[in-house]
Amino acid sequence: MAGINLVGAVVFFSIYSAAGARWLSQGAFVASLVVFFGALTALWLHVEGSGGIGRDPVSRIGRATAALVVVVLGLPMLVLTPLFALQETLPAEARFDDVARPIMVLLLVSLAFVVAANLAGAGVRAGLALWGRLNRRTP
């Protein structure tokens, strides 16, 4: 599941980068966000469902949360640590701040979309479980 979250962050980062560079129209930008958000949520549901068979709900939530925490904490370290190191070594005339700030914002936005996709997947999974329980009780 951490791999899915990582791929999601990279794709959301790429979509926002392409839109920021004006390579995508507004319609294409919104459509790509909606389509990929749905695809990421569906993939999350598929993987969570296939690996969670026979597990109790607490361990399934723990597995999904651990995967999300690994990406939310690990990806910024992987991206920002070399970025800050490079920023320290370059002279001010290089204007590396103009590059570092957008990268940090894009990283934050892409991680927010990944968290939202995980929450959407968890909400769908909880709704399906509740629906199944309600249908079992009615005669």
C-alpha positions in Angstrom: 0.0 0.0 0.0 2.9 2.3 0.6 3.9 1.8 -3.1 0.4 2.9 -4.2 0.7 6.0 -2.0 4.1 6.8 -3.5 2.9 6.4 -7.0 -0.1 8.6 -6.2 2.1 11.3 -4.8 4.4 11.2 -7.9 1.4 11.4 -10.3 -0.3 14.2 -8.4 3.0 16.1 -8.3 3.3 15.6 -12.1 -0.2 16.7 -12.8 0.2 19.9 -10.8 3.6 20.5 -12.4 2.2 20.1 -15.9 -0.6 22.5 -15.0 1.7 25.0 -13.5 3.9 24.9 -16.6 0.7 25.6 -18.6 1.0 22.3 -20.5 -2.5 21.4 -19.5 -5.6 23.4 -20.0 -7.9 24.0 -17.0 -10.3 21.3 -18.2 -7.6 18.8 -18.7 -6.1 19.6 -15.3 -9.4 19.1 -13.5 -10.2 16.0 -15.5 -6.9 14.4 -14.8 -7.2 15.1 -11.1 -10.7 13.6 -11.0 -9.8 10.6 -13.0 -6.5 9.8 -11.2 -8.1 10.4 -7.8 -10.8 7.9 -8.6 -8.3 5.4 -10.0 -6.0 5.8 -7.0 -8.9 5.3 -4.6 -10.1 2.2 -6.6 -6.6 0.7 -6.6 -6.3 1.4 -2.8 -9.6 -0.4 -2.3 -8.5 -3.4 -4.4 -5.2 -3.8 -2.6 -6.7 -3.2 0.9 -9.4 -5.7 0.2 -7.1 -8.4 -1.2 -4.5 -8.2 1.6 -7.0 -7.8 4.3 -9.1 -11.0 3.9 -9.3 -12.7 7.2 -7.9 -9.8 9.1 -9.7 -8.0 11.9 -10.6 -4.3 11.2 -8.0 -2.9 13.5 -5.1 -4.6 11.8 -6.5 -3.5 8.4 -6.6 0.1 9.6 -3.2 -0.2 11.1 -1.8 -1.6 7.8 -3.3 1.3 5.8 -2.2 3.9 8.3 1.4 2.6 8.5 1.6 2.7 4.7 0.4 6.2 4.6 2.7 7.4 7.4 5.7 5.9 5.7 5.0 7.9 2.5 3.9 11.1 4.3 7.0 11.2 6.4 9.5 9.4 4.1 8.8 11.2 0.8 9.5 14.7 2.1 12.7 13.5 3.6 13.8 11.9 0.4 13.0 15.0 -1.7 13.7 17.9 0.7 16.9 16.7 2.3 19.0 16.8 -1.0 17.1 19.9 -2.0 18.1 21.8 1.1 21.7 20.5 0.9 21.9 21.8 -2.6 20.4 25.1 -1.6 23.1 25.5 1.0 25.9 24.8 -1.4 24.7 27.1 -4.2 25.4 30.8 -4.1 22.5 33.2 -3.7 22.9 34.4 -7.3 21.8 31.0 -8.5 18.3 31.9 -7.2 17.7 28.3 -6.1 14.9 29.6 -3.8 12.8 30.1 -6.9 13.0 26.3 -7.6 12.8 25.0 -4.0 9.6 26.8 -3.0 7.4 25.4 -5.8 8.8 21.9 -5.2 7.9 22.1 -1.5 4.4 23.4 -2.4 3.9 20.7 -5.0 5.0 18.0 -2.6 2.6 19.3 0.1 -0.3 19.4 -2.4 0.4 15.9 -3.8 0.6 14.4 -0.3 -2.7 16.1 0.6 -4.3 14.4 -2.4 -2.8 11.1 -1.4 -4.2 11.4 2.2 -7.6 12.4 0.7 -7.6 9.3 -1.6 -6.8 7.1 1.4 -9.6 8.7 3.5 -12.0 8.3 0.5 -11.0 4.6 0.2 -11.4 4.1 4.0 -14.8 5.8 3.8 -16.0 3.6 1.0 -14.7 0.5 2.7 -16.5 1.5 6.0 -19.7 2.3 4.0 -19.6 -1.1 2.3 -19.1 -2.9 5.6 -22.0 -1.0 7.2 -24.2 -1.7 4.2 -23.3 -5.4 4.4 -24.2 -5.5 8.1 -27.5 -3.7 7.6 -28.5 -6.1 4.8 -27.6 -9.2 6.9 -29.9 -8.2 9.7 -33.0 -7.6 7.6 -35.0 -10.8 7.0 
